[in-house]
Amino acid sequence: MDLIATFTLAAATVAIEAGIGYPQRLFKAIGHPVTWIGALIARADGRLNHEDQSFARRRIMGALALGLILTVAGGGAQLLSLGLASLELARPLSLFITALIASSLIAQRSLHAHVLAVATALDHAGLEAAQKAVGAIVGRDVRALDETGVARAAIESLAENFSDGVVAPAFWIAFGGLPGGVCYKAINTADSMIGHRTKRHAAFGFAAAKLDDLVNFLPARLSALWISIAAAFLPGASPKASQRVARRDSRGHPSPNAGWPEAAFAGALGFQLGGPRFYGQTRIDDAWIGSGDSAAGARDIRRALALYRRACAVHCGFLALPALLLLGRSLIWPA
């Protein structure tokens, strides 16, 4: 695999998505790759997940379903890559077209817009509108949240999705090209849809949940590092506290990965995140992350967004650096 090409592709993908995002007109016309993958997962769930079967058999069927989903999604991406290569376009043009397609796998622009909408609602439209806005990006019961709870939920979602929606897909594009990014997105989408410990999905979604933990292991920790570096460029934020809280409190999160970026945000900005929350009628007594103030508002969301923008810039810069170093080495020591 040509790492120069894939790292350059990853950097270009992130830059393009930051500039144009995924146009709403395009979404209305053809949908989105995640919705296509989601439809495939839902079909597999409906056809292969039978509650009258044994737990062990449903685990096996879930693993087979995941393999099928990855074969279809990753195979389609590989065929698309080969099709572009067969056109024998100029390398910059081929890179641009591939990066334009791959940019649909990154969510940095849309994530910023959704979280900013929560802050705007808190400032101008009241609690009910803010609950509706944050409900679009979190899975918990937002009706029980006060203004502080809404703000914390928005910041927590921003931190977690910086890893899942920005760093991780770019990481797998950097090491696996377009097929690597598509396979990651398929795994992550499968986890979000069927990777829950419910009666229906505890067995069938087991493979998706475990594989999602695996593919997010390094990106989550890289996300915490980018956040800590970005804190050095935001007045009032603390890089040292970001690193310290990430190391200390990340294990308190129920996810083996999501705690890293959340703790890095909490430490950098002096917040206290996590804590008890409701999913439907079920109370989840999660540990607190960070040692700052648990009260938060629209201003705190905007500070978190300022840190997020800097972390995205750090992320893009570190993607571009290996590509430049690899390119320079190939020019000095050609194969």
GUTI-519803 format. One line per field, with one value per residue (C-alpha): residue number from 1; x, y, z. Coordinates in steps of 0.001 Angstrom, whole numbers. Layout:
N
n = (NUM ...)
x = (X ...)
y = (Y ...)
z = (Z ...)
//
This chain:
335
n = (1 2 3 4 5 6 7 8 9 10 11 12 13 14 15 16 17 18 19 20 21 22 23 24 25 26 27 28 29 30 31 32 33 34 35 36 37 38 39 40 41 42 43 44 45 46 47 48 49 50 51 52 53 54 55 56 57 58 59 60 61 62 63 64 65 66 67 68 69 70 71 72 73 74 75 76 77 78 79 80 81 82 83 84 85 86 87 88 89 90 91 92 93 94 95 96 97 98 99 100 101 102 103 104 105 106 107 108 109 110 111 112 113 114 115 116 117 118 119 120 121 122 123 124 125 126 127 128 129 130 131 132 133 134 135 136 137 138 139 140 141 142 143 144 145 146 147 148 149 150 151 152 153 154 155 156 157 158 159 160 161 162 163 164 165 166 167 168 169 170 171 172 173 174 175 176 177 178 179 180 181 182 183 184 185 186 187 188 189 190 191 192 193 194 195 196 197 198 199 200 201 202 203 204 205 206 207 208 209 210 211 212 213 214 215 216 217 218 219 220 221 222 223 224 225 226 227 228 229 230 231 232 233 234 235 236 237 238 239 240 241 242 243 244 245 246 247 248 249 250 251 252 253 254 255 256 257 258 259 260 261 262 263 264 265 266 267 268 269 270 271 272 273 274 275 276 277 278 279 280 281 282 283 284 285 286 287 288 289 290 291 292 293 294 295 296 297 298 299 300 301 302 303 304 305 306 307 308 309 310 311 312 313 314 315 316 317 318 319 320 321 322 323 324 325 326 327 328 329 330 331 332 333 334 335)
x = (0 1253 1254 2153 -1064 -3289 -1990 -2330 -5842 -6726 -5428 -7221 -10430 -10471 -9687 -12438 -15032 -14083 -14654 -17894 -19260 -21932 -24326 -27949 -29140 -27002 -28394 -31963 -31145 -29242 -29017 -25694 -23258 -24098 -27815 -27020 -24940 -27614 -30269 -28085 -27572 -31299 -32064 -29528 -30954 -34472 -33576 -30932 -31663 -34361 -35186 -36358 -32809 -30193 -27863 -24820 -26433 -27475 -23880 -22707 -25383 -24386 -20749 -21776 -24008 -21157 -18855 -21439 -21879 -18114 -17780 -20476 -19370 -15619 -15867 -17921 -15333 -12520 -14315 -14854 -11150 -10167 -12637 -11101 -7620 -8672 -9591 -5880 -6610 -3847 -2814 -3949 -7368 -7754 -6767 -9272 -12159 -11380 -11023 -14310 -16030 -14238 -15209 -18710 -17183 -16051 -18462 -16440 -18493 -21919 -20898 -19901 -23226 -25309 -23510 -23612 -27378 -27671 -25807 -27924 -31129 -30047 -29257 -32312 -35055 -35258 -34854 -37382 -35733 -32314 -33519 -34765 -31452 -29328 -31702 -30489 -26965 -27374 -29225 -30253 -33641 -33302 -36663 -35155 -32260 -32076 -29935 -26769 -27567 -28240 -24939 -22944 -24626 -23686 -20052 -19838 -21249 -18800 -15865 -16937 -17796 -14519 -13002 -15711 -16705 -13472 -10259 -11136 -12425 -9457 -7101 -8426 -8365 -4703 -3865 -6441 -7460 -11123 -11987 -10431 -12545 -15738 -15140 -14581 -17824 -19688 -18356 -19143 -22646 -23291 -22226 -24541 -27493 -27101 -24176 -26372 -26858 -30583 -32584 -32653 -29049 -26889 -26021 -26540 -24626 -21778 -19329 -20136 -19609 -16309 -14923 -15913 -13964 -10950 -10943 -11448 -8695 -5882 -8026 -9599 -6198 -4941 -8033 -7114 -3595 -4847 -7194 -4345 -2150 -5030 -5533 -2165 -3698 -6864 -6549 -7604 -7358 -4816 -2844 -1360 -4725 -6127 -3446 -3671 -7466 -7435 -5003 -6784 -10487 -10842 -11329 -14339 -16352 -18443 -16819 -13152 -12550 -15031 -13664 -10371 -11618 -14279 -11709 -9306 -12016 -12998 -9419 -8555 -11601 -12039 -15389 -16886 -18596 -20314 -22180 -25655 -27966 -31171 -31661 -35422 -36547 -33180 -30831 -27148 -24817 -21706 -18659 -17856 -15015 -12860 -12652 -14018 -17462 -20374 -22524 -22400 -24197 -24170 -20910 -19209 -20470 -18934 -15615 -15712 -16377 -13394 -11216 -12792 -11918 -8303 -8213 -9507 -6716 -4104 -5554 -5355 -1808 -617 -2243 -427 2957 3563 2536 5069 7809 7127 7080 10368 12004 10811 12321 15667 15804 13672 12773)
y = (0 3492 5330 8600 8350 7265 9843 12549 11288 11455 15021 16142 14419 16239 19579 19184 18179 21168 23422 22126 19380 17160 19381 19178 19083 16018 14358 14997 13672 10469 10138 9565 6611 6135 5880 3316 1280 1711 332 -2716 -3251 -2906 -5460 -7917 -7383 -8065 -11129 -12815 -11832 -14192 -14012 -17630 -18841 -19591 -16893 -18625 -18995 -15343 -14356 -16394 -14899 -11396 -12059 -13409 -10396 -8050 -9902 -9580 -5860 -5269 -7306 -5303 -1873 -2416 -4314 -1542 1030 -1102 -1438 2326 2913 495 2142 5561 4107 2568 6008 6911 10459 12847 11967 15292 14985 11347 12309 15159 13010 10235 12735 14349 10956 10059 13397 11956 9669 12620 14595 17505 20258 18761 17961 21590 22763 20431 21360 25073 24718 23623 26713 28956 27377 27866 31518 32440 29789 28336 24957 22983 23993 23189 19745 19098 20253 18087 15156 15051 14099 12046 8850 9670 10935 14687 15545 15185 17569 21098 23759 22471 18899 19951 21834 18949 16464 18622 18882 15151 14376 16824 15126 11554 12303 14129 10671 8578 11046 12875 11233 7542 7578 9706 7345 4344 6237 7068 3385 1737 4236 4674 1016 1406 4464 2838 -334 1756 3640 363 -996 2212 2418 -1227 -607 2400 425 -3084 -2941 -2506 -4786 -5077 -8286 -8113 -7100 -8369 -11475 -10374 -7097 -8587 -8794 -5247 -3837 -5642 -4796 -1149 -1103 -2498 -124 2908 2007 4030 6848 7577 8011 10077 12263 12950 13879 16269 17894 18374 19962 22158 23400 25160 27445 28350 31045 29721 26053 23738 21155 19632 19226 17747 15044 14418 14025 11857 9441 9519 9506 7911 4452 5698 5911 2828 2790 1735 4495 7367 8330 9503 12465 13327 13414 15408 18031 18077 18578 21185 23353 22722 20983 18025 15709 12324 11468 9917 10028 8447 6287 5968 4984 3473 5465 4923 5901 6742 8162 11857 12824 15802 17810 21149 22724 20479 23542 24449 26700 28033 29895 26652 24926 27733 27340 23613 24358 26710 23894 21467 23696 23857 20102 19565 21810 19883 16632 17784 19052 15742 13889 16090 15828 12082 12505 15313 13337 10205 12217 13901 10562 9087 12024 11687 7878 6822 3153)
z = (0 -914 2432 719 -1292 1602 4095 1441 739 4447 4820 1647 2781 6118 4456 1846 4446 6600 3615 2141 4376 2836 850 1961 -1650 -2265 840 -312 -3771 -3006 779 2530 2689 6366 5565 2842 5257 7917 5575 4932 8680 9363 6643 8075 11562 10359 8305 10463 14081 15380 19077 19178 18456 21096 22392 20876 17458 17441 18211 15232 12988 14142 13251 9842 9261 10129 7759 4993 5641 5554 2368 599 1880 1679 -1589 -3132 -2043 -3459 -6798 -6864 -6175 -8925 -11291 -10674 -11171 -14500 -15829 -15719 -14608 -13624 -10061 -8494 -10146 -9079 -5527 -5464 -6714 -4230 -1369 -2364 -2135 1113 2692 3149 5815 7979 10174 11556 9892 10621 14214 14747 13307 15469 18696 17876 17386 21022 22250 20006 21313 24925 24210 22186 22146 25632 27297 25238 21956 23402 24499 20969 19485 21772 21241 17626 18721 21936 22783 26343 27573 27030 28584 32057 31334 32690 30975 32627 31616 28032 27828 29316 26974 23976 25094 25790 22338 20758 22476 21712 18094 17541 17865 16152 13459 12657 13845 13453 9857 8763 10620 8711 5410 6129 6589 4332 1702 775 1572 5037 5765 4481 6521 9642 9025 8538 11839 13719 12260 13086 16676 16978 15594 17003 19449 22525 25530 24974 24808 21014 20357 23237 21206 17610 18073 20124 17191 16062 19565 20131 16685 17165 20450 18608 15620 17880 20363 18777 17313 20707 22318 19414 19799 23422 22328 19620 22162 24631 21949 20778 24355 24100 21455 23365 26045 29431 28440 30033 27999 31153 32871 29656 29619 33362 33450 30310 31950 35299 34443 31004 32549 34486 31274 30388 26943 26755 24198 24536 27942 26427 24366 26963 29752 27579 26971 30655 31807 29181 29902 33633 33227 35023 32540 32747 35913 36285 33259 31944 28858 28633 32129 33057 35278 34491 37339 35353 37086 36941 34611 35525 38710 37532 37722 36691 35907 32221 29772 26234 26844 27840 24693 22631 24469 23766 20088 20017 21369 18900 15927 17068 17621 14068 12755 14766 13445 9820 10330 11744 8830 6334 8085 7503 3858 3429 5214 3197 -22 853 1631 -1663 -3550 -1752 -1847 -4824 -5041)
//
